[in-house]
Amino acid sequence: MGSNAAQGITVTGVSRSFGSVHAVRDATLAVPPGSVTALIGPNGAGKTTLLLMLASLLAPDTGTITIAGHDPVTDPQAVRAAMGWMPDVLGSWPSLSVRASLEVTGRMYRMSRPAAAARANELIGLTGMEALADRPSRVLSRGQKQRLSLARALVHSPSVLLLDEPASGLDPAARVALRELVRRLAGEGTAILVSSHVLAELDEMADAAVYLADGVTASAERVALAGASARSWRIRALDPASLEGGLRASGVSGTRTDHLGTLVQVDNEAAAADLLARLVGAGVQVSAFGPAVGDLEHTFIDLSRPEANGGAAA
């Protein structure tokens, strides 16, 4: 099976075209066991095509993919046995109950009837669907169907998990539960790749990120530069007037204020720490101080700037 790193996901120089449309031009990434990696990119970036190749449903034109040490082109059965795949929308059997759907899925993975029934019961508890267990799938809401889709992806206890927009349709409590479950699975050694447009969710879930634009993954160097670029920090104080005076005394200009606080452009974390120390030293009672947007959103916005496109492609 190879080294421990080979047990997760590795993608090297992968491309895939549909006629004259180059959906994925050059994708390279790695998701080691026991980690969560976010797959981020604008609409049309090639994320779905890449996920379909990882799921062994499309073959790449060039490049190599390994899932849990197996090639999805030459050994798709081994890949599917090791991988859980939660697509953006997964069809369900309308007349089957949640429990029956999970039991049938288990049987498809060649589990015995007792084993499939036991695993279905376990997953119903794991995904918080006890009250829905005996309802037919056709009455489930969008968010409830997402939970069923996740449970089906986990039936065979995969070592690699692909999640495409897993939080879509979930209420706030279910989103928290999903986040906790994903981190728990990673803690148990699962290699997880999550594609989502909700970057705030990914910030709290992922260890690393892969940025895909125009079918090309951004280089590690470009991502590091984007992450370290200047950004807005939001500051709140018990007395806004004292904050304004403290910023002026610190030589800070070009601030703007919204209903959440005062936005200040900061070059890096060291500069932010220095500014906070100066404000506190000046007697400003700072009640909140932090980046205005999360790390992933900041990096994504920086990489999406027109002048950054050449760097991402490189």
C-alpha positions, 0 to 999 in steps of 0.5 A: 500500500506504500507509505503513510502519505500514500494512504490519503489523496495525491494528485500530480499534474492532472488535467481533463478536457471536454472537447475544447473546454479545459475544465482542469488544466494542471491540478496538484495537491496532497491530503494526508491521513488525519487531515482536512483540506479545503478545496476552494475556487470560483464557479467554473474553476474545475472543482467538480470535475476534479472531484469526479476524477478523484471519485473514479467517475472520470479519467484524467487526460494527463497526470496521476491520482492515488486514493489510499494508495490506489489508482482510480483509473486502473483499480476503481474498485479498490478506490471505491472500497476505501473512499466515501463520496458525498456529492453536492446532490445525491439522489435517494430512494424516495420510498425507502426510509432513512434506515433502509437506505443506509442498510441497502447502501451497506449491502452494496458494500457487501456487508452482511444484513446484521452488519449493515443494520448495526452500521445503519443504526450507528450512523443514524445516531452519529448524524443525529437522525434518530427522529427521522430514521423510519421516515421515507426519504421523499419527506426529508428537507434539503438539509436532512437529505444532506445528513443522509448523504453524509451517512451513506458516504460513511457506511463502509468506514472509509479512510478517504472522504470527499465532501462536496458542499456538505453544509448546503441546506443545514441549519446552524446547529447541524452545521456545528455538528457537521464541523465536529464530526469532520474533525472527529473523523480526521482525528481518527485518521481519515483523509478528508477533502471538502469543497465549499463556497462557505469559507467561514465554515472551512476556516473552522474545519480545515487544516490546509487549503487548495486554491483552484482557478481556471483549472489550475491549482495555485502554487504553495509559494503564491498561496503563502504570499496571498495569505501574508498580504495586507488586510483589514482588521476590525477593532471595537472599543468600549469608548469609540472616541478614545479608539479614534484618538488612539488610532490618530496618536498611533499614526493610523489613517484611512480607517472606516467604521461600520456597525461592527467596529472600525476597520484598519488596514494592517500589513501583517500580524506583527504590525497588528500586535504592535498596534494593539499594544499601542492602543492598550498602552494609550488606555483604549479599552479594546473589546474586540480585535481581529481580522475582518475576514477569515484566513481562507477568504482573505487568501481567496480574495487576494488570489482572485485579483486580476494581477494575481492570476498569472501567479496562480497559474504559475 
